[in-house]
Amino acid sequence: MPMKKLALAVSLAAVLAGGTTEASAQTLEPPRARQGYFIGLGLLSAAVTQSWDRGEPLGAGVGGGFTFRMGQLLTRRFGLGLQIESGASKTKHVQSTAFSLGLESQFELAHNLAATGGVGLGVVSVKDDRDPDAGLRGAFGAAYSLGLSYDWFFTNRLTGGWSVTPRFTARFIPGDDIKAVVGVFAVEIHYWTGLPHNQLALPEAEAYRK
């Protein structure tokens, strides 16, 4: 597993986060819902897992799982955060489970529509039910992801608020013997803290109102 590359990527993201946070603090932002820190949870998700064992495809399994995210929008469009995803899928003969933990970046492409990319640690395990003596086989290593999300806000606040967030993520876990591609569609609930009034482009009388 390329642990050195993973550590370098996380360190670079942390440096970038520090730099962008300092820059954003010096610029007043127009108020909007998608601002500040966020935390999200998805209990309603569907997962499709395609696994390979030593290059042999095991078929695409369908199942479900859960997702968790937290982070911060560092500039008007760019954000960083932590993501956790887990799920289980089953074909006619093969059961598979997957878990990932990593750093996720996001970039807003259009109003409330964001592209996401992540790198972190992933675990995948498979079990062939056709062989009663077969044990679990799996892989542990780097995991990479790409996705799209849209935040639909159902609260009406000057900044921040609650949103329903449909999201699709494709994740690749390239183990030595076991490899897996996992597609997850989830509906998440997110809470955004928004920005303090003194960081928003407001009339002076309202800028320091609590």
N, C-alpha and C positions, 0 to 999 in steps of 0.2 A: 504494500500500500504506500502511495506517495505521501507519507506523513509530512515530510519537509515542505513539499509544495503546498499542502493544505495549511500548515502553520504559517507559511509565508503569505498565503492568500488572506487568512484571517487577520494577520498583523497589518497588511496593507490596507484592508478594509477599515480597521480601527483607526489608522492614521488618517485615512480619507474622511472618516466620520468626524474626527476631531477638527479637521480643517474646515469641512463644510458647516459644522455647527457654529464655529467662530464667525464664518462669513455670513451665515444666515442671521445671526444675532445682531449684525450691524445694519440690516436692511429691513425696513418695515414692509409687512406683507398685507395685501388686501384680505379681508376676512372671508373665510369659506369653511365648509364643514370638514374637508379632508386636510387637517393640519395637526401638528403636534405629535404626541405619542399615541400608539394604538395597541390594543390587545384584542385577539379574536379567537373564537372557538367554533369548531365545526363538528357536530355530532351526526349530521346527515350527509353521508358521502357514499359514492359508489366507486369501486376500484376494479380495474381490469389489469391482470398481471400476465405477462408473457415471459416464461422462464426457459432457459436452456441448461441442460446438463451435459457438460463436455461437448458442446456444440449441437446436441440433439434437442430439437424443440419439444417442450412438454405440453404445448397447447396453451390457449388463453383462458385464464380462469376469471370468474366474476365474483365479486364480494363487496365488502364495505369496510369502513374504518372510521378514524377520527383524526382531526387536524387541530393544531394549536399554533398561534403566531403572536409575536409581540415585537415592537420596534418603534422607530421614530422616522418621520418624514424630515429629512435634514435640510432640503431645499424645497422650492415650490414643487419640483417634480421627482426628486431622487430621495430614496429612503433605504434604510438598513434595518434588519431585524433578525430574530431567531425564529426558526420554524421546526415543528415536530409533527411528523405524520406517521401513522401506523395503519395497517390494514391486513385483511385476510381474504384470499380468493380460493376458488375450487373449480377444477375441471371435473370431467367424469371420473378420473382416476387419481388426480394429483391435487394435494392441498399445498398452498403456499402462503407464507406470511412475510410481511416486509415492515421495516421500521427505519426511519431516518431522522437525524438530528443535524442541523447545520445552520449556516449563515445564509440569509436570503436578502438580495437587493431588489429594489423595485424602481421602475421609471414610468411616470405617467405619460401615456401616449396621447390621450385625449381626456376630456373632462371625466374624472373618476374612473377611467379605464387605464389599467397599469399592466405592463409586462414585467415578469419576475424571473430571476435567475438565481440559482443557489448552488452551494457546494458544502459538503459536510461528510458525516459518517452514515453508512447505510448497512443494514443487516437484512438478508433474505434467507428463508429456509423453505425447503420443499420436502414432501413425503409422498411416495408412490403407494397408494392403497392396494394396488394389485399384488404387492409382495408383503405378506403379513410379517416377515422378518426384517423388512427394510426399516432403517432408522431415518432420522432427520438428516438431510444434507443441506448445506448452506454456504453462505459467503458473508464475509465482513470486510468492509473497506470503504473507499471513497464513493460518494453518491453525488450525482449532478442532476439539476432540474431546470426546466423552463416552464413558464406558465403565463396565464392571463387571468386578471381578476377585474371585477367591476363593483364599486361601492355605491349601493343605492341607499341614501339616507332617508330615514323615516321620521327624523326629528327636525325641528326648525330652530336651530341655534345660530348665533352670530358666527361662532367658530367651534369646530368639534361636533360631537354628537354620536348617535347610534346608527349603524348601517347594516343592511343585509348584503352579504358579499358572495355572489356566485364565483367560483374559481375552478379553473382546470389546470392541472399540473401534470407534466410528464417527467418521470424520474428514471434514471439509468443507474444501475448498480452493477459494475463490471467486475465480478469475482473471477477467480482463476478457473474453477470448475463450473460453478453455478453463476449464471448471469441473468439479470432480470430487467425488464422495462415495465414500469408501473404507471398507468394512467389513472388519475384520481379526479373525479368531479365532486366538489363539495359546496355546500351552502353554509357559509359561516356568519356568525353574528360578531360585529366589530364595535368597539367603543374607541372613539378618538377624543383625546383631551382638549384639542384646540390649542391656540396660543394665548398668552397673556395679552391684555388690552394694550399694554405699552409696547408690544411688538407688532401691533397691527396699524395699518394706515387708516386712522380714524380722525374725526375732528378732535382738536385738543381737549375739549370739554369732556369727551368720552374716553380718551386714551388711557386715563389713570383711574377710571371708575372701577370699583371692585365688583 
